[in-house]
Amino acid sequence: MRTVSHELTENVDKLHTTAMGTERIKKNLDLTEDDVVGWCRLKILDEKADIRRQGKNWYVHTGGCVITVNASSGTLITAHRE
């Protein structure tokens, strides 16, 4: 279990994305998963996830990928393989 609380993990239920964001994430990670937001939530909550804020975005390094989330809006911007 994660011992350090992050603003991102505390508000993971507020994550969302656009239709274009969903398609971009699916394409970049070769996902067949339709619930991209749910998939990203699970990755962000993984105890091994390395979560860092840089400027206006959160960057989550986990499971061989990097998920980018806008810190102020909670929008999943993109994800790509490391």
N, C-alpha and C positions, 0 to 999 in steps of 0.2 A: 504494500500500500504506500502511496506517495505520502511523504512526511511533510513536504513543503506545500503550502497552499498557494495557488496562483489566482489572480483575478480571472484568468481565462478558464481554469477548471471550475471555479466557483460559479461561473456564468455559462457553462457549457450548454445548458438547456436553451439558451438564447441564440445559439449559432444558427445561421441560415445562409443561403446563397441564392443566386439568380439561376435561371435556366441555362444561361451561357456559362456560368460558373460550374454548374453540374456537369455539363458536357466537357468543359475544359479539364476538370479533375478526372473524369472518367477516361478521357483520351490520354492524358499525361501519365496515368498510372495503369492503363489497360484494365480498368475495372469493369466488371459486368454487373456489379452491385447497382441497383436502382436507387437505393437510399444512401446517397453520397453523404448527406449531412450526418446521418446516423453512423455511417462507417467512420467518418472523421471524428465524431464525438468519442467513439471507442478508442481510436488511436490517441487522441489527446488525453484521455483519462488513463491510458496505460502507464503503469508505475515507472516504466523505463523511459518514458518520453522526456526529452530534454526541451524545456519550454523557455524561450528567451524573448524579451521584447526589445525591438530595435526600431526607434522612431515611432511611426504610427502603426506598426504591425507587430503581431506575435508570430514567431517562427517556431514550429513544433517539429523537432527531429525525432522520428520514431519509426520503427519497422522498415528502415531502408528508404524512407521518403521524408520530404519536408512539406508541411502544411502551413500555408500563410493565411493569417486571419487579421482583418482590420480591427485594431484594438478599440476604437470608439464605437463602431457599429456592430461588431460581432459577425461580420460577413466573411464567409470563407471565400478567399480571393482565388487561390490556386493551390495546387499540390503537385509535386514532381518527385521523381526518384533522385536519391542522393548519388 
